[in-house]
Amino acid sequence: MKIERFEKIGKDKYRLYLDNGEVIDTYDEVILKNDLLFKKEISPSFYQRILLESKLGEQYHAALKYISVRIRSTKEIKDYLKRKNVAEEDIEQIVQKLTLNHALDDDYFCECFIKDKLRFTTMGEYRIVNELKKHEIDNQIIEKYMELMNESVMREKIKKIIEKQMKSNRKLDCQKLRNKLYHQLLGLGYSSSLIVEVLNQSF
């Protein structure tokens, strides 16, 4: 079997034309790794190897594209590849490669996740930590960024929620509003003692 020519069909992607009329879509790393620019003649076993590595390359680039939409956790990538029916051993290989290439980093994901939730949601610290645990982020990594959710930050978030609710619930009895806010804030994942402290300052 012989490679007759190469054709670039996208970024890092090539098409190989074989003398038997077959076409293989592959990636530059597969070509470089196997010296395909110089090895025009390929054996049946070498052909199978190219097919396997090309498939793995396709799965890797699909994961990379998935990450490009937004930052992903390792668990998200594993779940995504499982949904695409990628073999377990291939998933581990792809995750390892993504990590080595700094495309996947649970430490960075954790930091960005917390900052995003603090800035754009009403979530409290317990709810945020619970969400991170669903992503299977290591406790040591979470602990590293807990300072981002310090008492001062949480107090300000609680104050803003209380102020907003007080403006939109002017007709509600103070005690009823206070109880409503307490349960709402508790459900959002804030510390019970901090909720009571800020409520006492507001009512």
Disulfide bonds with the S-S distance in Angstrom:
none
